[in-house]
Amino acid sequence: MTPGATSDARARLDAIVKTYDVRGIVGEGLTAETVEALAAAFVDEVGARGGRVVVGHDMRDSSPGFAEAFARGAVARGADIVSIGLCSTDESYFASGSMAAPAAMFTASHNPAAYNGIKFSRAGAQGISLDTGLAAIRDRAVDYLEHGITPDEAPGAVSTVDVLADYAAYLRSLVDLSGIRPLKIVVDAGNGMGGLTVPAVLGAAAGLPALPLDIVPLYFELDGTFPNHEANPLEPANIVDLQRAVVEHGADLGLAFDGDADRCFVVDEQGAAVDPSAVAAIVALREIACAHALGETDVAVIHNLITSVFVPETIEAAGATPVRTRVGHSLIKDQMRATGAVFGGEHSAHYYFRDFWSADNGMLAAMHVLAEFGAQQSPLSEMSARFTPYALSGEINSTVDDVPEAYTRIVEAFTGRADFEEFDGLSVTGITAESEPFWWFNVRPSNTEPLLRLNVEGADAATMESVRDEVLALIRA
C-alpha cells in the first residue's frame, strides 16, 4: 500500500479505538472493512485461533451487518464464531463467562443512532482496555487494513446459540424474587435491549415461573433509531416519561435501562430519581451479608471516587473493606478480580458482581433493589432517604479550553481550607471543624471532549450548593 493509505488506516483506527472500547459514527471510521480487520486482530491478540469467540449485537440498524463482518474476519484467522444474536451487553458477558470464551458485543450503549461500536472481553468476561490489549488489537488491525487479512490454514466456522433463557435462569438463581410482596413497576427500556431482557428475566417470556411483579412497559419495541428519547437515563430529560408513568399508574417504583441494558436507574413512587450511590449501598449490604453467610471474613467492596461517602461508610459499618478506585469499567473489572471484591458500584449506575464474573450487570442490580424493597413495607422514597443522608450535586459538565489553568484557579481559591489529592482528576476535601458540615468535590477532564466534570457532596444541601456554585464560577471564569 502507498504511504498515504497507511496513514489513512492508522487515522481510521485511532479515531474509533477509545480507552475502553471501539466507538464511532457508522460509515465514517466504523465500516465493515475496519470491523473485519479488528476481528482478525482480536483473534490474534486473545489467542482464539482454534477456539470459540462469542459475538452478540444490539438493535441498531448497523449491528447485524457489523456482527457478520466480524465473523468473516475472525473465521479467516481460525476462530469458531458462536453467534448469540440480539442481546444486552450483560447477556454477552454471561455468554463469555459461562462458555469461558472471548466475546465481542456490537453496541454504542447510550449514544445516538448514528453511532455503533464494539465492547471486547477476554474469556470469562474479562475487560479489555487500551492498557490491557486494546492498543495491540488496534495496531494489528492497522496492519490488516494495510496488507489484507492473512487467512489461516484452518478457517473457523459459525454456529448460532440462543442464551437468553440460560441468562435469565442464572440471574434468577442469584437473586430470589419469588417471595417478595406484589409490586407494580414501570420499566422504560428506551427502545433498547431491555425490551428483550426484562420480559425474560422479570417476566415469563423465557419460560420461567411468574414473579409477583406487575410490569408496565414503556418503549419495549427494539428500535435503534430511538424514536421516543435517547437511551441514556443519566440525562434527566430521558427519564421524564418514566417519572410521569410511575405516578400515573400508582406504581411502587420505576426502572430505566440504557441502550445496551447494562446500566439501570431507579425512580421512587413519587417519580424522584434514586441516586446510584444509594443503589450501590443497598446492593453492597446484600452482597456483604451473603458473603458473611458463606463464612467469609475478609470481604471487599469496590466503589469509585465519585460515589457518596455514605457508600464506604455503609461498607465499613457492615464489616467489610471499601476499596476506592478511579472511574472506568475495564479498570474496575480488573480491580474486582485483583481484590476478590464481592461487589463494585459506580456513580454512573454501573454495578459489578463477583458472582457474574466480576462484570457489570444493571439487571442484577435492579433485582437486588426489588428484593430488598419487596421484603419490607415502606415506600421506596423512605427507603431511599435512609441511603441518601448527604447532598450530591450529580455530575456537571463545563466546556474548558485550558484545564491546567482551571486547576490553578481552584487550588489557589481553596488553599488553606482544603486538602488536595490528584487521583482521577483533582479531589478537594474541606478542612472543617468537628461542628462544621463536611464537603468535598472532584473535577475530572473528559477523555474525549474539552470538558471538566464536577461532582460535589456536602453534609446538607446548603453546604453542597455553596461549594458547587463557587467551584463552577472558578471553572467557568
KEPAMI-363499 format. One record per residue (C-alpha): x, y, z; residue in three letters. Coordinates in steps of 0.1 Angstrom, whole numbers, plus 2048, in hexadecimal, padded with zeros to 3 digits. Layout:
<pts>
XYZALA;...
</pts>
This chain:
<pts>
800800800MET;80B8247FBTHR;816839819PRO;7F684D816GLY;7E182E819ALA;7F6823837THR;7F0845848SER;7CB842840ASP;7C8820850ALA;7D982C870ARG;7C384B872ALA;7A383786DARG;7AC82088ALEU;7B983B8A0ASP;79884D89CALA;7828308A8ILE;79781D8C1VAL;79082E8E3LYS;79D827906THR;78580A90ETYR;7748018EDASP;7708088C8VAL;7578238BFARG;75083A8A2GLY;738846888ILE;72B82B870VAL;73A82F84DGLY;756846857GLU;77183686CGLY;75B818874LEU;755803855THR;7527DF84CALA;7767DF841GLU;7847ED862THR;76E7D4875VAL;77C7B7862GLU;79F7C3869ALA;7987C888ELEU;7897A588FALA;7A8795881ALA;7BD7A9898ALA;7A879F8B6PHE;7AB77A8AEVAL;7D177E8ADASP;7D47938CCGLU;7BF77C8E3VAL;7CC75C8D4GLY;7AA7508C7ALA;7B773D8A9ARG;7A871B8ABGLY;7907268C6GLY;76E7378CAARG;76675C8C9VAL;7437688D3VAL;7337848BFVAL;7147978C8GLY;7037B78BDHIS;6E97D08C7ASP;6CB7DD8B4MET;6DD7F98A0ARG;6D77F687AASP;6FC7F2873SER;7037D888ESER;6F97B787CPRO;70F7C185EGLY;72C7C9874PHE;7287A8887ALA;72A796866GLU;7497A985CALA;7597A187DPHE;75177C877ALA;76277D855ARG;78278C863GLY;783775881ALA;77C75586DVAL;79775F855ALA;7B075E871ARG;7A573C87DGLY;78B743898ALA;76973389BASP;74E74D8A0ILE;7317468B8VAL;7167608ADSER;6FE7688C9ILE;6EB7828B4GLY;6D779D8C5LEU;6E27A28E9CYS;6EA7BA904SER;70E7C190DTHR;70B7AF92EASP;6FC79191BGLU;71B790906SER;730790926TYR;71B773932PHE;723760912ALA;748769915SER;74975E939GLY;73473E936SER;746733917MET;76873E922ALA;76D74F900ALA;7777718F5PRO;75B7878E8ALA;7527A58D2ALA;7327B98D8MET;7277D28BEPHE;7177F08CETHR;71C8158D4ALA;70A8138F5SER;6F78348FBHIS;7068478DDASN;6EF8548C2PRO;6E483E8A4ALA;70084988DALA;7198388A3TYR;7248148A9ASN;7418028B9GLY;7507E38C8ILE;7557D88ECLYS;7707BD8EEPHE;7747A3909SER;78E78990FARG;782767919ALA;76E768939GLY;76078B932ALA;78279B93BGLN;7837BF92FGLY;79C7CD915ILE;7A87F1915SER;7C4803903LEU;7DD7F991DASP;7D27D491ETHR;7D07CB8F9GLY;7BA7E38E6LEU;7D87F78DAALA;7E87D78CDALA;7C77CE8BBILE;7C77F08ABARG;7EB7ED89FASP;7E57CB891ARG;7C67D787FALA;7D97F386FVAL;7F07D9860ASP;7D37C5853TYR;7C37E3843LEU;7E47EB832GLU;7ED7C9826HIS;7CD7B4828GLY;7C4798840ILE;7DA77A83DTHR;7C275C83CPRO;7CA740855ASP;7D071D846GLU;7B371085BALA;79772B85APRO;77C72A874GLY;756724871ALA;73773787DVAL;71C729894SER;6FE7398A4THR;6F47358C8VAL;6D77468DCASP;6E374D8FFVAL;6C676390BLEU;6B474891FALA;6D473C930ASP;6DE760938TYR;6BC767948ALA;6BD74795CALA;6E074F968TYR;6D6771975LEU;6B7762986ARG;6CF74A997SER;6E37679A6LEU;6C577C9B2VAL;6A576B9BEASP;6877829B8LEU;66C7679BCSER;6647709E0GLY;6637969DEILE;6427A99E2ARG;62F7B19C2PRO;63D7D09B1LEU;6327E5993LYS;6507F2980ILE;653807961VAL;6717FE94BVAL;67E816930ASP;694802918ALA;69A821902GLY;69580B8E3ASN;6B57F98EDGLY;6BE7D68F7MET;6AB7D8918GLY;68D7D2902GLY;69A7AE8FCLEU;6AA7A691ETHR;6907B4936VAL;67479E92BPRO;68B78092DALA;69A78794FVAL;67E799962LEU;66278A94EGLY;65A767940ALA;66676C91CALA;683753921ALA;66C739930GLY;675740954LEU;65A74196FPRO;647762972ALA;65377A98DLEU;63D7909A3PRO;6447AE98CLEU;62B7C2978ASP;6407D195DILE;6357F094AVAL;64A7F192APRO;65781191ALEU;6688108F8TYR;66F7EB8F8PHE;66F7EB8D2GLU;6937E58C6LEU;69B8038B0ASP;6BF8108ABGLY;6B283289FTHR;6A68398C2PHE;68584A8B8PRO;67A8538DBASN;6998608EDHIS;6BE8588EEGLU;6C5838901ALA;6DB84B91BASN;6C984C93DPRO;6E686094BLEU;6D887F93AGLU;6B988B94EPRO;6A589292FALA;6A686E925ASN;694861944ILE;67787B944VAL;660862933ASP;66884794DLEU;66385F96AGLN;64186A95CARG;636846956ALA;63F83A979VAL;629855988VAL;60C85096FGLU;60C82A974HIS;61082C99AGLY;62E816997ALA;64680D9B3ASP;66581699FLEU;67381A97DGLY;69280C96BLEU;6A381C94DALA;6BE809938PHE;6D6818920ASP;6D980C8FBGLY;6ED7EC901ASP;6DC7E7923ALA;6FB7E3938ASP;6F280294DARG;6D3805962CYS;6C4825972PHE;6A982598CVAL;68D83E995VAL;67783C9B3ASP;65183C9B6GLU;6508629B4GLN;665862994GLY;68486F9A5ALA;6A5860999ALA;6B78499B2VAL;6DC8529B2ASP;6F38369A4PRO;70783A9C4SER;6E982F9D8ALA;6E48119C1VAL;7098099C6ALA;70580A9ECALA;6E67F49EBILE;6F67DA9D5VAL;7167DB9E9ALA;7047D2A09LEU;6F37B59F9ARG;7137A79E9GLU;7277ACA09ILE;70C799A1DALA;70D77DA04CYS;73377AA06ALA;73177AA2CHIS;71675FA2BALA;72F74AA17LEU;74974DA32GLY;75E768A21GLU;76F77FA39THR;785794A22ASP;76C7A5A0CVAL;7747C19F4ALA;75C7D89E1VAL;7687F19C6ILE;75A8149C0HIS;76882F9AAASN;7728509B8LEU;7538629ACILE;73A84E9C0THR;72C85D9E0SER;74285A9FFVAL;724847A0DPHE;72D8299F8VAL;74F822A09PRO;73F82BA2AGLU;724810A24THR;73E7F7A19ILE;7537FCA38GLU;7347FBA4FALA;72B7D9A40ALA;74D7CBA49GLY;75D7CCA26ALA;77A7DFA17THR;7727FC9FEPRO;78B7FE9E1VAL;78B81F9CEARG;7938209A9THR;79483798CARG;777839974VAL;775820957GLY;7657FE952HIS;7847EB945SER;7997F9962LEU;77E7EF97BILE;77B7CC96CLYS;7A07C8971ASP;79E7D4994GLN;7817BD99CMET;79679F992ARG;7B67AC9A3ALA;7A57B29C4THR;78B7969C3GLY;7707B09CAALA;74D7A39CDVAL;73E7C39BDPHE;7477E49ADGLY;7338039A8GLY;737822993GLU;726844994HIS;71C83E96FSER;706820978ALA;71E80596EHIS;71D7E9987TYR;7367CC988TYR;7317AA998PHE;74A78F9A1ARG;72F77599AASP;72C783977PHE;75177E96DTRP;7587A197DSER;7467B1960ALA;72B7CC961ASP;7067C3960ASN;6EB7DD963GLY;6D07C3964MET;6E07B1982LEU;6E27D2994ALA;6BD7D898EALA;6B47B699BMET;6C77BD9BBHIS;6B47DE9C0VAL;6937CC9B9LEU;69C7B09D2ALA;6A67C99EDGLU;6887E09E7PHE;66F7C39E3GLY;6797B4A05ALA;66D7D3A18GLN;64E7E9A18GLN;65B80DA17SER;6588209F6PRO;6788239E2LEU;67B8489E9SER;67F840A0EGLU;697823A08MET;6AB8389EFSER;6AE855A08ALA;6BF83EA21ARG;6DA838A07PHE;6DE85C9FCTHR;6E686FA1CPRO;6FC889A0BTYR;6F78A19EEALA;7068999CCLEU;7098B09AESER;709896993GLY;723899977GLU;7248BC968ILE;7388C2948ASN;7488E293DSER;75A8E991DTHR;77E8F3925VAL;79A8FC90DASP;7B68FC926ASP;7B38E2941VAL;7D48E9953PRO;7CA90D956GLU;7A8904965ALA;7BA8ED97ETYR;7D1909988THR;7B392098FARG;7A39059A4ILE;7C38FD9B8VAL;7C99229BFGLU;7A69289CBALA;7A590A9E2PHE;7C890A9F0THR;7C890CA16GLY;7A48FFA19ARG;7A68DEA07ALA;7BC8BFA00ASP;7C58B69DDPHE;7CA8949CCGLU;7D188D9A8GLU;7C086C9A3PHE;7AA869984ASP;7AA88F980GLY;7AC8A799DLEU;79A89E9BESER;7968BA9D7VAL;78A8B39FBTHR;7818CFA13GLY;7948D4A33ILE;7778D9A4BTHR;7738DBA71ALA;7618BEA81GLU;7418D3A84SER;7428DEA60GLU;7328CCA43PRO;7498B8A2DPHE;74D8BCA07TRP;7638B09EBTRP;7648B29C5PHE;7768A39A8ASN;77D8B1985VAL;78889A969ARG;7908A2945PRO;77D88E92BSER;792875916ASN;78187F8F6THR;7738A38F9GLU;77F8C5906PRO;76B8C0925LEU;7708C194ALEU;7598AB95EARG;7508B8981LEU;7418A399EASN;73A8B39C0VAL;72D8A49E0GLU;7258B5A01GLY;7168ACA22ALA;6F78C0A18ASP;6E88D19FAALA;6F38F4A04ALA;7178E9A08THR;7188D69E7MET;7088F29D4GLU;72090C9E2SER;73F8F89D8VAL;7308EE9B7ARG;7299129ADASP;74B91E9B8GLU;75D9039A4VAL;748908985LEU;75092D985ALA;775924987LEU;77390A96BILE;75F921954ARG;77294195CALA;
</pts>
